């Protein structure tokens, strides 16, 4: 689907369908990455870091105070360690 077709599609679906399509896209992309690198790994680490909303900025110090009990986003990181260096291959060119 090109950009114009994608835009038209998104304009003609419900918010629920859009949310489901987004969730499916993210799951597909993350699983593709896992399918590629997980079999090559011997160990690894998973990290989660929350992005907290700003509560206020102190007028005295100028320090930003965040609300540690809420999150506006999350960073996910996955690090795989390989037994030996892996080789990358060029992706085939897409036909237009």
WODA-V648913 format. One record per run of one state. SS is the DSSP state (A for helix, B for strand, O for the rest). FROM is the first residue (numbers start at 1). TO is the last residue. If there is no record, write none. Layout:
ss->{SS,SS}
from->{FROM,FROM}
to->{TO,TO}
This chain:
ss->{O,A,O,A,B,O,B,O,B,O,B,O}
from->{1,3,12,15,41,52,54,58,64,67,73,83}
to->{2,11,14,40,51,53,57,63,66,72,82,96}
